[in-house]
Amino acid sequence: RAHIGGHILRGMRKAGEPKKKARIGDTLPCGFCGRSGRAECQVFMKPSSKKNEFQTKCQHQVTFQFKTANESTAKGACRNVPMICGLCPTAQRKNDFVPAVWRYNMPEHLRTHHSEYASPQNPEGLALPFAVWQSMEISMEEELGLGVHEFLI
């Protein structure tokens, strides 16, 4: 997850990558395998879960401690975790799983699903609710820790 997250973030920033065995997908890549457009890679979360339960059928999924993975540290900078978009409709029942988005995919998700809002990829539009902006924010330290050069941030 953290390794692929670094590739996704560097790809977003056009930071250049060394030759890889497989290319990272261009559209909303999976946070586990980096591929795009695969039904098995869709990720879902339960809004009512205090444990941040998620589901995916990606064959490369790994278990991780959500709370730890959601904190950027010098030892582990990547915070690419599944999250529920605060602008998307949620489940009717609290135990339902709803579609989720990987944090590093949020700018593209906003551009393609909520184009009426301003975002990093679309500076025009309605002001993004602060809670949504805060949930998708990527710190300078996180970007630098994942190999993105300062001049690309």
Secondary structure, 3 states (H helix, E strand, C coil): CHHHHHHHHHHHCCCCCCCCCCCCCCCCCCCCCCCCCCHHHCCEECCCCCCCCEECCCCCCCCCCHHHHCCCCCCCCCCCCEECCCCCCCCCCCCCCEECEEHHHHHHHHHHHCCCECECCECCCECCCHHHHHHHCCCHHHHHHCCCCHHHC
